[in-house]
């Protein structure tokens, strides 16, 4: 099985944040929870779209005390949201701070690479 990846071409990004909005709509995350973030480099008008990198050796997977994370055969790192206890160990361990904590639900949210869309032969929402 081939491994999944996300290629971002900053030369084509105009900072519109449509990728972040599409992700938010696809996952129906709570207010203030963004699984994809678009950052602007200081004084250069260059944008960078960032989310979970689905690392080969994910720190979130290694530290989760309830084993809420799995690594799919295609390399996607997926969180079983129902298992999350909100301890935020995954956030502390992630060098990219990709998982996001929701104060209201006391749960952590993380990009799943739009695994449900991929299963239907579609691209992730951010694409």
Secondary structure, 3 states (H helix, E strand, C coil): CCCCCCCCCHHHCCCCCHHHHHHHHHHCCCCCCCCCEEEECCCCCCEEEECCCCCCCCHHHHHCCCCCEEECCCCCEEECHHHCCCCCHHHHHCCCCCCEEECCCCEEECCCCCHHHHHCCCCCCCC
